[in-house]
Amino acid sequence: MKKIAVIGSGYVGLVAGTCLADFGLNVMCVDNNKDKIEGLKKGIIPIYEPGLDDLVKRNMYYKRLDFTTDIKSAVEESEVIFIAVGTPPKDDGSADLQYVLQVAKDIAMYMNGYKVIVDKSTVPIGTGQKVKKVVNDILKEREVDYKFDVVSNPEFLREGSAIYDFTHPDRVVIGSESEKATKIMRDVYRVLYLNETPFVETNIETAEMIKYASNAFLAMKITFINEVANLCEKVGANVQHVAKAMGRDGRISPKFLHAGPGYGGSCFPKDTKALANIAREHGEVISLIETTVKANENQKLKMVEKIKNAMGSLEGKTLGILGITFKPKTDDMREAPSLVILTELAKMGAKMKIFDPEGEKEGKWRLGHIKDSIEFYTDEYEANINADALIIITEWHQFRNMDLDRLKESMKDNYFFDLRNIYERELVEEKGFKYFGVGV
């Protein structure tokens, strides 16, 4: 097989390109950000993802992985071209396809033979056909008749475990209208095929829908257990026991049944809104998803309400904040619950001392609007010296086994808000804290 080009060296493109290189393929990762590409050539990874830096260096050493800004050469030298650029949400919640369609134009401009064009980005249903039309239009303008196929091959990567997810997927989805293109994609994923990973081969539109439906369902599952947790607090039930019992049911499974401050990140918020928008455009209303979006935003505000109800006025209070990324093992703060929670706490006059193992750099600019109310510290203990309350927002592993005696001794007051339920109430209260979880 000729080289594979992956256009877009953000989270999805960089992980996908690197893992494909590790499968033994020759991969060219393309990006129009010259500084990013120069950094990658030096082994500087622009995102935090455990294990990715070593994987990049290894595959560069064996000359299976390279980085470039030269999209023309990448297209000319490759048979399979992945589109892995961003599809950010517009104001109405729909996905912005300008970057995807621009890449499609660029590919068509430099095509020199048969190509398989693969949509790896999360795109609305119908995007594959739009890409096909864009490419055909450019080829007509060029007065050439190169053959090509468009394939939908959605990603299902979790930040923090993306390499494992790519190399040990639950399934590989290939949406195609061509047996030739499907066979080529099987060859791309030959390592997984030989390992008997399930392959779902379907049409383009179904593959596009699979990604949205999967993420929307998981978001709905998180929101469901959060709403159950809120009710548990009112009736004296324990949501962790409820979730454990529910998860024992093989029809439900225990995954994504962890109560907390709401979901965030680059996928669930964007994809639920986009799916709801797609439905409206086609005269349908997916009321469960519409409600999920609203309930998730409300859950973040409920955490603020929990803190205020327990502590009373927050004016002049100092809060130790542990974790601001949307989940552990990533530096990503897109749509993180902390953005809403900290903003609201700042409005109430609180001062916040923050520690996150990887979130400081992004946190400083995403929380720039409340910079006078926040300060970053180097560890979880320093962030809680003289604090009136400790608030765990992101469940980094190092927060799971803290020295509670040391924390209690250094804090001014004894409020302990565990918004991820990673501590047992009895243990924390034995140390002299006032414990507040979610649904427990």
Buried (B, 14 or more C-beta within 10 A) or exposed (E): EEBBBBBBBBBBBBBBBBBBBBBEBBBBBBBBBEEBBEBBEEEEBBBBBBEBBEBBBBBBEEEBBBBBBEBEBBBBBBBBBBBBBBBEBBEEBBBBBEBBBBBBBBBBBBBEEEBBBBBBBBBBBBBBBBBBEBBEEBBEEEEEEEEBBBBBBBBBBEBBBBBBBBBEBEEBBBBBBBEEBBEBBBEBBBBBBEEEBEBEBBEBBBBBBBBBBBBBBBBBBBBBBBBBBBEBBEEEBBBBEBBEEBBEEEEBEEEBBBBBBBBBBBBBBBBBBBBBBBBBEEEEEBEBBBBBBEBBBBBBBBBBEBBBEEBEEBEEBBBBBBBBBBBBBBBBBBBBBBBBBBBBBBEBEBBBBBBBBBBBEBBEEBBEEBEEBBEBBEEBBEBBBEBBBBBBBBBBEEBEEBEBEEBBEBBEBBBBBBBBBBBBBEEBBEBEBBBBBBBB
